Amino acid sequence: MALHARYGHQNFDDLKETLAAGGIDIDEDCRRWVSECPLCQLKNAITPWIYKRSEKLSADWRPIKGTVWIVDIWFFKDLLAKAETGGFRMMVILYKPGAGFSLAYPAKEKDEASLIDCMHYFARWLGRLHLVCMDGEKAGTGTSFQSWLQGDGSPGLHPIEYRQGPPYVGKRLQALVERCIRSNWEGVALLMSDPNHRFSLAVIHLVAIGERWGYSCAFHRTAGSIPFTLTFQ
């Protein structure tokens, strides 16, 4: 892999030390580092689509059976609009608290209690559902949501709080993705709509560990989000 070939590291903990020794601060200079990385062509290819969201999925869109899907909340909204939530082996939903989004009524802003109720319902519907709460405290989530997040959730629902920080992607998110990869040797689909550098760096992280896991990477355009398909060899 390009990242490993250039730096000789397969994880960002070791890479961070190498870059720091060279005077590159990961947090402040990450954009410059990405532009200098051999994977910049990959980043440039996917970044334009990060800013594009369709109002609905194409009529012929179907989930790939036997895959794990990591989707953002807006893509999940499109799935609900089509009532197309079957066929997933596992689904992970990225939700930023305080976004004012209701699963039951996407066009309206609802409080966090409504989100909790909806998540309980869809957890039973989907069977295995992971909710990743991004930057909970920074987003100003309410007490009710925080107490629920710290509890057991509900059967089939696994809340995971993802706090951003060095090295680029939170360790919990990294572990979550790796668990998805371990449990799905047919492939993993990663869909995220992040309008800043975190998406690109998360992709670079996955590519960097690819040599260890033995998968190849392929990108496909899909309405509503950015699909990143990992196909195991």
Buried (B, 14 or more C-beta within 10 A) or exposed (E): BBBBEEBEBBBBEEBBEEBEEEEBEBEEEBEEBBEEBEBBEBBEEBBEBBEEBEEEBEEEBEBBEEBBBBBBBBBBBBBBEEEBBEEBBBBBBBBBBBEEBBBEEBEEEBEBEBBBBBBBBBBEEBBBBBBBBBBBEEBEBEEEBBEBBEEEBBEBBBBBBBBEEBBBBBEEBBEBBBBBBEEBEEBBBBBBBBEEBBBBBBBBBBBBBBEEBEBEBEBEEBBBBBBBBBEEE
